């Protein structure tokens, strides 16, 4: 028997649990972080390929902008900082006011012209700040966090207090994303999650040792998952940071269901075997549907989302192994003698009575609310703005906002002008580029337009050298000309607002570039980080609907097969779409933009919501097949499965709610929305589903069960269970006969 196996090997299993953690922990901790912007688009994406071509030709547009007070820092110090930055192998070029002044002086620009050209480029609007612009090498772009650490080291070496400086740029944002979404920053809320889970376990068991060991098994489950991610070459990002909490609460949910069933069979000859036979099917189906909800994220076009979905789907099976494989060993050594849940059973008995009385109006009311909220789903909009991921007090966010006002935004749309093989004089090319710049400056929300002509006199003086080598020398200083003068770059610094999004600005500039290309008979391609971000935003939105639709179809199919009825399976899915329609519909009605953290919760919430449905319907079907009485079967199913469903949801919800303590926006929103979805799922599982089942007519078998009692032999002990006094049933029965094992089998 299985009980004998655990009686013999439980201590060995616990020892192996702790020994394996010593191996899994180093692997889990060694996952490298990667929150780089370009990873949010697949390599096959056309926008990504265009951007990679642009980076190959011009070295990319990412920059680090360091602003210093010109009164407190001399020109000599600024030049010393530039020289030291250039010595880093991660920096390919550095601009400063002095260097650009010298460059433009070579082209005989007047002092007034130079001052005008430097305005908001490397000098602030009020002239008090001097900007140092550092452009990164390919090596620097590979690890932006390490690059920022080395840049900070140079600034500290030059005795500059980095907390007093204003620093911004895409590498700065990525480095801060890695910090806020990293393990060190998240240890606080994760510690709180552990404390919450341990407290709930102790409250249920009233014994510290088994509660602590069950907590350790949940930690083992997510460490195993992270170790597999590391071995398979995965990278840590701010989305995957939620994985430990999710796998942990999944493990505890399985353990809670096992605990309830084990407590009902603790006096059997083979309590563990009986318990495992009772919970394995609903827990396996619940795990499978949760895994489907998570794995459906694998169809997303965004690589980090795909990785999260697949990794966490695997984590659900690690949770199942821990919950059904290790929990029996723990409870064998430390039986839950003090575990008690009768008060919850009595509460659910009263709830069952109330729901039966108001079954019709409750069903109509809940369905009407779901439909009304669900209409708001059509107004859901996605938003992917990395700056919105930071807390309001973030220094990076404050510096970025300040420098965007005083200098210019570091976000840009890059226009690559391809003159092809046309034999056009250099002076004419300069005139054409300037005409394009002038047209782009007229676009609202374009703060600044830069090109190779920014540093040339206008108009060109008589006898100005048009030799290509002079222009190429200029290009070597600013990366605005490539391919021997055939490719020219125009950088439009854009500043979105509440009225005009970055996506709309990109489309406006793309349309303008088409007009300019036709006017000047050249090729123009729009690219840059901003288009990549906007494309990721659209992929997030599309991926949300695709993953939810895929998860819904697959889970519905499984529900139909398990219930052996297409109609029953379809009806059973009604409560499971309740969380999505209520929560996301409300977001649509309130016009609240959803980001990467909230958009992922749709399919995940659907998969988790089915867990309670399976546990409820497993008990209901067992009783209905025995009695044919839908009223009685629903009441007993609600009374017996309600407590573990609520407790499992409470553990999962509080664990997710702890994510709201993070300083990182996507993690906070993911945790809060998951908690809301789990809470709303209880409405579907414990209110709407019982009301729907109450409306199901009982079968003729119910009468036959009552007659069979009169002729049943006395060799088998029967328990006579009266029809519940919760109102007049559709087909009243005098009595329903169930054996003890069948009744106890409902506790899943």
N, C-alpha and C positions, 0 to 999 in steps of 0.2 A: 504493500500500500504506500501511497505517497506520504502519508503521515510518518511512517517508519523511516522513509528516506530522510525527511527533514529532522526527525528525532536523532538520527545518527550523524548527519552532516551539517546541521545548522551552524555550529560554531566554526567549522571550516569555511562555510560560505561567508560568514561575517568577517573572518580573518582575511579571506581573499578579497573582500570588498575594500578593506583598508589598504591592503598590499597593492592592489591594482591602482588605487588613487595616487600612490607614489609614482607610478609610471605615467598615468594619464595627465596629471597636473602639469608637469613640465611641457608636454606636447601642446596642451591647450593654451598655455601662457606664451608659447613661442610663435603664435600666428601673427604674421606681419600686418600692420595696418595699411589701408589704402582707401582714402576718400577723395582721390583725384577726380576732378570734374569730368575728364574725358572717359572715365570708366563707366559713366552713366549712359553711354551709347555703345551698341555692339560694334564690333570691327567691320561688320558688313554694311552698316548704316552709311548711306550716301553722304550725309552731312559730316560724319566722322572722317570719311575718306577725303573729302574736300579739305577739311581742316588739317589733316595730316600732310596733304600736298602743300598747303600754305606754310605749315611749320617747316617743311623740308626746304622750301624756297627762301623764306624770310626769317626762320628761327622762332616763329611764334610771336604772340603779342603779350604774353604774360610778363608782368613786371612787378617789382617790389618798389614801392614809393615810400621813402623816408623823408619826413618834413622836419627841418630844424629851424629854430628861431634865429634870424639873421643878425639880430642885435647881440645875442648871447654867444653865437658861434661864428668865428672868423672864417673868411674865405680860405685861409691856409688850412684850418682844421677840416673844413668841408672837402678840400682837395685831398687831404691826407686820408680821410675816410674813403673817398672814391678810389684812391690808389690801393688801399688795403683790400677793398672789396674786389677789385679787379684781379688780385692775386689768387682769389679762390677759384678752384677749377669748376665750380658750379655757377660762376658768373661770367658771362661772355662780354658784357659791355656795361659801362656806367655813364650816365649823363648827369650833369650838374649845371647850374646857371653859368659858372665860369667857362666850362667846356663848350657849351652851346654858344656863348657869347664869342668865344675865340673862333669857332667854326663859322659863324655868320660874319664876323669881322673879315675873314679871308675873302668873302664875297662882297666886301665893301658896303655892308649895310650900315646905316646910320645908327647912332645910339638910341634914338627914339624908335626906330624900326625894330631894333633888337629887343628893346624893352617890351614893345607891343607883341612881338612873336613869342617871347618867353612867358607872357601873361597866361596863367592857369596851366602852363605846361610844366615848368619847374619853379615858378614863382607864384605865390598866392595872390588873390585879388587885391589884398591890402598891401602887398609887397613885404610883409613881415616874415613870411616863411620861405625858406629855400628848399627845394625838393631835390633829393638824390634818387635817380631812377636807375635801378639795377635790372638788367635783362639776363635771363637764365640760359645756361647751356642745356643740352639734352640730358646730361648727367644730373643737373640741378632739378630738371623737371621730373625725373624718375622718382626722386624722394624729396618732396617739397618740405616735409617736416625737418629732415636732416639739414636741408639747405637753410631753412630759417634759423635753426640752431647755430649754424656757422656764421650767418649774417649777424645774429645777436651777439655772438662771440666777438666779432670785429667791432661792433658798436661799443661793447663793454671795454674792449682793449683800448679804444680811443677815448675812454672815460666819459662816454655818453650814457646817461641814465635812460634805459629803454622804456621805463615807465613814464618818463616825461616827454618822450618823442611821440610823434604821430606816424604810425606805420600802417600801410594798407597794400592791397594787391591780391591777385588770385592765389599766389603761393602762401600769403599770410592767412587767407581764409581757409585754405585746405589744411594748413598746419593746425589752425585752431579747431577745425572739424575733427582732426585726428585726436587732438587733446581732449575735447569735450566728449567725443564718442569713444574714447579709449577706456581701458580697464581701470586705470588709476582714478579717473574722474567718476566712474560708475560704481566704485566700491561702496560708496556711501549708501545709495539706494539699494544696492544688492545686499548689503549687510542688514538693512531694514527688512528686506524681503525674507531673509533667513530668519530673523527674529519673529516676524509675523507668522511664518509657517511653523516654527517651533512652538510658538505660543498656542496656535490652533491645535496642533497635534497633542500638546500637553493637556489642553482643555478637554479634548475628546477622550484621551486614554487615561488621564489622571495619573500617569506614570512617566517619569522623566526619561528613563533609559530607553524604552521602546520608541518614545517620541523622538529622541535624539538619533537613534539608529535609522529610523525611517527618513529623517532629514538627511542623514549622510547618504542614504541610497539615492535620494533625489539629486544630491550633488554629484554622485557618481554617474548618474544618467547624463547630465549635461556635460560633464567632463569627458565622458566617452564620445559624445557627439562632437565636441570641439576638437578632440584628438583626431577623429576621423577627418574633420575639415582640414586640419593641419597636414595630415598624411597625404590627403588628396590634392594638396597644393593650393588650398583656399586662402583668401585674405580677409582680414577683419575690417569691417566698415561699420558706420554708425547704425545701420539696419541690423546687422548680425549681432550687435551688442545686446539685443533683446532676447537672443536665443537662450542663454542660460536660465533666465527667469521663466520663459515659456516651458522649456523642458522640465524644469524643476516643479512647476505647478501641475503639469501633466502627470508626472510621476506621483505626486501627492494625491491627485484626484483618483487615480487607479487604486492607490493604497487605501483610500477612504472607502471605496466601494467594496474592496476585499475585506476591510475591517468589519463593515456592517454584516456582511454575509457570514464571516467567520464567527462573529459573536452569536449568531443564531444557531450555529452548528457546533459550538465548542464542546458539547457533551456527546457528540456522535462517536462511533467507533473510528471513523476516518474523517475527522473534521476538515483537514486540509484538502483531501481529495474531493470531498463533497463541495467545499467552498470553491475550489478551482473549477470544478465542473459547472457550478452555478454561475460564476462570473466570467469565465473565459470567453463565452460567445458574445455577450453584450459588450464586454471590454474590448475584445478584438474588433468587433464591428465599429465601436465608437472610435478606437484608435485608427482604424482604416479610413473612416470618413474624415477624421481630423487631418490625417495625412494627405487625403485627397484635396481638402481645402487648402492646405499648405503647398502641396506639390503643384497645384494649379497655377501658383505664381511662377512656375517654371516656364510658362509660355510667354512671360513678359519679355519685352525687348531690352530691358535694363539688366545687365549682368549682375549687379549686387542683389537685385530683387530675386532673380532666378536662383542665385546661390543661397539666399536666405530661405526661400521656399523649399528647395531640395534638402538643405541641411536640417531645417526644423522638422520636415516630414520624416526624415530618418531619426530625428530626436524623439518623435512620438513613439517609435518602436523601441528605442532605448528606454523610454519611460515605461512602456508596457513590460519589458523584460525586468526592469527594476521593481515595478509594482506587483507583478505576479510571480516573480522568481525569487526576489530577496525578502519581500514582506513576509511570506510564510515562515522563513527561517527566523526572522525577528520575533514574530508572534508565537513561534514554537518555544523559544527560549524565555520570552516574557509575555505570557498570555494576557489578553486585555480583560482581566477580571473586573476592573472597575468601570469598564465602558458601559454607558447607558444612554439610550436615545428615546425612551418611552415618551418623554414629554413632547418631543417633536412629532411622534406618531399620533398622539392625542390632538395636537394642533392641526395636523393634516386631516384627521378624521373630521374635525369641525369644518375645515376648509372644503372637504369633499361634500359635506351636507349643504353648505352655502352655494357651492357651484351647481349642485344638482337642482336646487330650487330655482336658481336664476340662470339655468343653462342656456335658454333661448336668447334672452336679452344680453347676457354676457357675451355669447358668441357674436351676436349682431354688433354689439358695441365695440368689442376688440377688433373685429374685422373692419368695421367702418373706420376706426382710428388708424389701423394699419394702411388701409387704402388711401385715406386722406394724407397721411404722412408720406406714403410711398410716392405720391404725385411729385413731391419735392425732389425725388431722385433725378428727374429730368433736368434739374437746374444745378446739379453738382458741377463744380468747376475745379480743375486741378491747378495747383501753383507749386512751382519748384524754384524757390529763391533761397540759395544757401545762406544769405544774410539773415533771413527770417528764422533760421535754425538756432540763432544765438539768443541768449537771454538779453533783456533790455540793458542790463548793466555791463554787458561784455565790453571790454576795452577795445577789442578788434572792431566791434560794431560801432562803437562811439567814434573811434578814429576814422573809420571808413566814411561814416556820415559827415563828419567834420571836413575831411579832405575833399569829399565830393562837392561840398558847398564852396570851399575856399579855393580849390584848385580845379580839378576836373575828375569826372568819374573814370575809374580804371576799366570799366566795362566798355567794350567797343564792338562795333560791327566793322569788319575788315573787307574792303573792296579791292580785289586784285584785278588790275587793268592789264589786259594782254594785247600788246600792239602787234603780236605775231611777227611776220617777216616783212611787214610794210617798211619801205624806205622813207621814214619820216625824220626830218631834222630834229635834233635834240631840243632846239628852241620851240619848235612846234609841239613837241610832246609835253614840254613844260606848260605851254599855253593851254593845251587840252586838259591837263591834270588840274590846272587852276580853274578852268571853267567848270569842271566837275566838282571841285571843292566848293566853289561859290554856290552851286546848285544844292549841294548837301547841307550847307550852312543854313539854308532857308527852311530846312525841315525842323519843325518844332521839336524840342527836347533833345536836339543834337547840340551838345555843349561846345564841342571843339572838333576841328577837322585837321588832321596832320598828314603830311606827305613829304616827299623830298623837296618840294617847292617851298615848304614852310621856312626853310633856312636860306632861301635864295632871294635876292632883291626883286622887287616888283614895282615898276616894270624892269625888265632886264636892261642894264645900261648898254650904251652903244659900245660895240666891240667886246661884249661879254664872251668869254671863252665858252665855246660849245663843244669842246673836245670831250669825247666820251670818257677819257681817263679822269678828267676833273670831276665829272658827275659820279663816276664809279668810286672815286676817293671819298666823295661826300656820302655815297651809299654805304661805304665801309664803316662810316661813323654812325649811321642811323637805321640801317636795315630797311630802307624804303624802296630800293631798286634791286632787282635780281635778274638772273639769266641774261647777262650782258646788256641790260637796258631794255629787254623785251617785256619784262614784267615790272609794273609799278604798283605800289601799295598805297591806298588811301585809308587812313584809320579815322573812323567817326566815333568819337566818345559820346555815348548816349546816357541819358538819365531818365529812366521810366518814372511814372507818377501814378497816382491813384486812377487817373483817367486814361492813361496810355500805358499799356504793359510793354515789357521788353519784346515780347513776341510780336505785338502790333508794330512796334518801331522797326523791328527787323523786316517785316513784310513791307512796310512803307519804303524803307531804304532799298529793299530788293526791287520793288517796282520802279523806284527812281533810277536805279542802276540799269534796268532794262531800257528805260528811255534814253539814258546817257550813252549806252552802248550803241543803240540804233542811230543816235545823233552823230556820234563820232566814228562810227564804223569800226569799233573795237570790241573785244570780248571782255566782259566783266563778270566776276564771280564773287558772291557775298559769302563770308564765312566768319569765324571767330568763336570765342567761348560763349558769347551770348546766344548765338543760334544753337549751339550744342545744348545749352541749358533749356532753351525753349523746346527743342526737339525732345529732350528728356521729359519735359512737362507733358507733351502730347502722348508720349509713350506710356507715362504713368497712367494717364486717363484711359487710354485704350486698353492697357494691361489690366486695369481694374475690372472693366466690363468683361473682358475675355476670361479672366481667371474666375470671376464670380459665375459667369454662365457655364464654364466648363465644370466647375465644382458642383453647381446645382444639377446639371444633367447627370453627372456620374453618381452623385449621392442619391438622386431620385431613382436612378436605375437600380442601385443597390437596395434601396428601401423597398422597391417593388418586388425584387427577387426575395428578400428576406420575409416580407409579409405575404408572399405568394399571391399577390393581387395588384395589378396596375392601378386600380382605383384607390385601394387602401394606401398604396405607396404615395400616390399623388396627394391624397388628403393629408397624409402624415407629414408631407413637406410644407404644408401651410404654416404650422407653428415655427418651422425652421427658417423661413424667409422673414419672419417677424422682426428679428434684430436688424437685418439689413435695411428693410423698408422704414422702420421706425427711426433708427439712428441716422442713416445717411439721408433719408427723406427730410428729417429735421434740419440737417446741415444745409440741404438745398433750399428749404424754405427760409432759413436765416441768412442765406447767401454767404455762408462761411466757406472760404476756400480750403480745399483739402490738399495736403502735401503728401510726400512719399510715405510718411509714417501712418497717416490715416487711410490712404487708399489701399494699403495692404490688408487692412483689417476686415474687409468685406468677405473675401473667400475664407479667411481664417475663422471669423465669427460664424460663418455658415457651417464649417466643419465641426467646430466645437459645440454649436447649438444642437447638432444631431446626437451628441453623446447622451444627453438626458433623454431624448426621444427614444433612443434604442433601449435604454434601461427601463423606461416606462412601458414601452410596447412589448418588450420581452416578457415582463410580468403580466401585462394585460392579456397577451395572446395565450399564455399558459392557462390562465384562469378561464378565459372565454372558451377555449377549446374544451375545457373540463365541464363548464357549467352552461355555456350558451347565454349567460346573463350579462349583458353589457354594463348595466348599472352597477352590479356587484363587483365585476371585474375591474371597472374603472376606479371604484372607491378603494378597493384593496391595493391596486397598483399605485394609486396616489399616496395612500397611507404608508406603504412600505418602501417605495422608491423615492418619495419626496425628500425624506431626511438626507440620504446620501447625495442626492442630486443638489440639494441646497448647500450642503457642507462642501461638496466638491467645487461648486460654483463660488462659494465664499472664499475658499482657499485660492482658486484661480483668480478671482476678481481682486482680492486683496494683494495677491502677488503682483498682478498687473498694475494695480493702483500705485504700488511702490515706485513704478517707473515714472510716475508723475513728480517724484522728488528730484529727478535728474535736472541738470542745468541745460540739457540739450533739447531743443524744441521738438524734433521728430520723435524722440524717445518719450517725451512727456505726452504728446498728442496720441501716440500709439497706445501708451498705457491707459490713458483716460478713455479713449474710444473703445478699447478692448473691454475695459471694466464696464462701460455703459452697455456694450453689446451683450456681454455675459449676463448682466442684470436683466436686460430686456428679454433675453432668451428664456429666463424663468417664467416670464409671462406666457410665452408660447408653449413651454413644456408643461407647466403646472396649472395653467388657467385655461388657455385656449384649447389645448389638446384634450384634457378631460371633458370639457364642455362638448367638443365635437363627438367624443366617444359616448357621452351620455345620450346624445341624439340618435345613436345607432340602435335599431330595434334588436331586442333579444330574439334568440332562435327557439324553435320547438324543442331543441335539445334540453333547454332549461327545465321543462316539465318532466321530461324523461328522467333527468337526474333525480328529481324528487321521488319519482316512483321507484327508481332502482334502490333507494335507501331502504324501502320496506322489505325488499327481498335479499338485501346484502347479508352475508354470513357474519357471524359474530367473531370469526377468527381474526378479522382485521379491524383494528381500532379506527373509528371514524370520528371526526369532529363535526358537529352540527353547527353550521353557521347560518343564522337567520338573515333574511333579506334586510339590508340596512334601512332603518327608519329615517330616510332622508327625503321623504316625499313619496308620492304615489308613482311607482315605476310603470313603465309602459306595459309590461306584462308581469303583474305581481306574482311572486312565488312564495309559497309557505316556508320553504327551507331549501338550502343548498348544501350538499355534502362534499366536503373536501378532506383528504387525509392530511396529517400534520406535515409530512414532507413536502407535499405540493404547496401548502400554504407558506411554509418557511422558504421555499424556493423562490418566492417573489422578492426576497430581500437581496437586491443586487445594487 
